[in-house]
Amino acid sequence: MKQLATAIFLCGVALALQSCGQQEPPSETAAQAPDSAPVAMPRSPAPPGAAVFFITPMNGTTVTSPVTVKFGVSGVSVTAAGDMAANSGHHHLLVDTELADPSMPVPKDAQHLHYGKGQTETTLELAPGTHSLQLVLGDGNHVPHDPPIMSSVISITVE
């Protein structure tokens, strides 16, 4: 019975996260059932050979802000948040951080940027210095696939 209540709660959280766009306030970092620890979400299977990668900027480049970042995919379709079609997902851009738990929805804050409308590029204002970037594809519920479809971490320098 507790599992059913948890599943219903998580469905509500997933619906609330569907409209993720960059202008919304940060969401909780993990779905939680009342009075309990975070509960792992079901994960969509990753299609064999699926990949995400940066088209621009390239690893090791020096750029000026604002930085245009273009996302690429292979073997998977880009869809909007909330779309649970097989072999699809939407982009999350990690800036100067790592993915903490692939069994949980990607957090939404200044370092975990969501592109839930199916966007394939963005423009970032970054402070001068060295920054790391990584792409993570999330399913319709913002949960990384199993196994996660993630790019290599790239490093850029902003002048």
TAKA-V814684 format. One record per residue. N is the residue number from 0. PHI is phi in whole degrees, -180 to 180 (none if undefined). OMEGA is omega in degrees with one decimal (NA if undefined). D_FIRST is the distance of its C-alpha to the first C-alpha in Angstrom with 1 decimal. Layout:
n: [N	N]
phi: [PHI	PHI]
omega: [OMEGA	OMEGA]
d_first: [D_FIRST	D_FIRST]
//
This chain:
n: [0	1	2	3	4	5	6	7	8	9	10	11	12	13	14	15	16	17	18	19	20	21	22	23	24	25	26	27	28	29	30	31	32	33	34	35	36	37	38	39	40	41	42	43	44	45	46	47	48	49	50	51	52	53	54	55	56	57	58	59	60	61	62	63	64	65	66	67	68	69	70	71	72	73	74	75	76	77	78	79	80	81	82	83	84	85	86	87	88	89	90	91	92	93	94	95	96	97	98	99	100	101	102	103	104	105	106	107	108	109	110	111	112	113	114	115	116	117	118	119	120	121	122	123	124	125	126	127	128	129	130	131	132	133	134	135	136	137	138	139	140	141	142	143	144	145	146	147	148	149	150	151	152	153	154	155	156	157	158]
phi: [none	-64	-65	-64	-62	-64	-62	-65	-61	-65	-62	-62	-63	-62	-64	-65	-84	-55	-92	-65	-142	-68	-87	-83	-67	-59	-97	-62	-81	-157	-70	-132	-80	-55	56	-147	-75	-54	-112	-62	-93	-60	-113	-78	-69	-80	-64	-57	79	-65	-150	-124	-159	-91	-83	-146	-77	-89	-57	86	-80	-107	-132	-116	-90	-76	-105	-87	-118	-114	-101	-120	-136	-146	76	-154	-100	-93	-132	-82	-56	94	-84	-102	-59	-61	59	-145	177	-133	-81	-132	-111	-97	-115	57	-156	-123	-76	-77	-146	-68	-90	-118	-57	-63	-59	-126	-157	-64	-104	-123	-94	-104	-126	-77	-98	87	-63	-122	-160	-154	-123	-114	-93	-121	-68	-56	132	-96	-132	-104	-132	-148	-98	-132	-87	-115	-76	-58	-101	73	-94	-58	-67	-119	-74	-59	-101	-132	-80	-67	-77	-111	-121	-128	-115	-101	-82]
omega: [179.0	178.0	178.2	178.8	178.3	179.7	179.2	178.5	-178.3	176.1	177.1	177.9	-179.6	178.2	179.5	-178.4	-173.7	-172.6	-174.1	174.8	-173.0	-173.1	-177.6	177.7	-179.8	176.7	175.9	-177.1	-179.3	175.4	179.5	171.7	179.9	176.4	178.7	177.1	176.9	-178.7	178.1	179.7	173.1	-177.5	176.4	178.0	176.6	175.3	178.5	177.1	179.9	-178.3	168.3	-176.0	177.0	171.0	172.1	-5.6	177.6	178.3	174.7	-177.8	173.4	-175.0	171.9	179.3	6.0	-176.4	174.6	-179.5	178.8	-176.5	174.9	176.5	175.0	175.8	-179.7	179.3	175.0	179.6	179.5	173.3	-178.5	179.0	-177.6	177.8	178.0	174.7	-179.8	176.7	178.2	-172.1	168.4	-179.5	178.3	-177.8	177.4	177.7	177.6	174.1	-174.4	-173.5	-177.3	178.2	-178.4	175.2	177.6	178.2	178.0	179.4	-175.5	-179.8	179.9	-174.0	-177.1	177.8	-172.3	175.7	179.7	-179.5	179.0	172.7	179.5	173.1	-177.0	169.0	-179.8	177.9	175.0	-179.9	-179.4	-178.9	173.6	178.1	175.0	175.2	174.3	176.2	177.7	176.5	-178.2	178.6	178.9	-179.5	176.3	179.7	178.7	-3.6	-178.2	174.1	-174.5	174.1	167.2	173.9	175.1	178.5	175.9	176.3	178.7	179.2	NA]
d_first: [0.0	3.8	5.4	5.2	6.4	8.7	9.9	10.8	12.5	14.3	15.6	17.1	18.7	20.1	21.6	23.1	24.7	26.2	29.5	30.4	34.1	36.3	37.1	33.7	32.7	30.8	27.0	24.7	25.1	21.4	18.1	16.2	12.9	13.8	15.1	14.6	16.9	17.4	15.1	17.2	17.2	17.8	21.6	24.1	26.6	30.1	32.9	35.4	38.2	36.7	38.2	38.7	41.9	44.3	47.2	48.6	49.3	50.1	49.3	52.0	53.6	54.9	54.1	54.6	52.0	50.6	49.3	48.4	45.6	45.1	42.1	42.5	40.1	40.7	38.6	35.9	36.0	35.6	33.4	32.0	28.7	26.0	27.7	25.5	28.4	28.8	31.5	31.5	30.7	32.4	34.3	33.6	36.6	36.5	39.5	40.6	37.1	34.9	31.4	29.3	26.1	26.0	22.2	21.9	23.5	27.1	27.8	30.1	33.1	36.8	36.5	33.7	35.0	33.1	34.9	32.2	34.8	36.0	38.9	40.9	43.1	43.4	45.9	45.3	47.2	47.4	49.5	52.4	51.5	49.5	46.0	43.5	41.6	38.8	37.0	33.4	32.0	28.5	26.5	25.6	23.0	25.6	24.1	26.9	27.1	26.7	29.3	30.2	33.1	35.2	38.9	41.2	41.6	44.9	47.2	49.4	52.0	52.5	56.0]
//
